[in-house]
């Protein structure tokens, strides 16, 4: 059974640029959630995708957007990057009826 | 609204000593509660979960937690700390029956284990 994978592992971008982060869900899971973890903080919920539709969103601006594909993999896009967007971005997958979320290793984004 | 408070951002114990990490939650609906562990530069690994069955929950690596509704607590314990337990621990809450299974995390407790 393949776990949740994320790419890239690290990324450095300049303020104002756009970034795309990718996540492959665990086999058999159709729900993907994205979280932002700032340094020294707990993860904060960005949004969740279920069967290719957004299924809930946290307190993040519209420049944070996402996609889910038919194979349940997902992308997180962030436009107009700000310095405060520097964080570890975590993807988690789950089966729809099971609230146990399995996390990937994360993508470390640094905005300079 | 739901929230989680983890008391103590940093806990230090000696190897072989009891580990106690505190978590209090706030929820207007029956909660699902989780403890996750995060090792440096890694993602989160589920230690254990409470989903309204038994109030004493056993997890991996010898950890357990007890759900106490009257105290709105879900403290994590381990009888004997091991050096490999040094990591950051996060308590999280969500609600059953909602359309969104988003987890709400506490700020984390960093556990140090002294030899």
Interface residues (C-beta under 8 A of the other chain):
Chain A: X4 X6 X31 X33 X35 X40 X41 X42 X43 X44 X45 X48 X55 X56 X58 X90 X92 X94 X99 X100 X101 X102 X103 X104 X105 X106 X108
Chain B: X4 X32 X34 X36 X41 X42 X43 X44 X45 X46 X49 X51 X90 X92 X94 X96 X99 X100 X101 X102 X103 X104 X105 X106 X107 X108
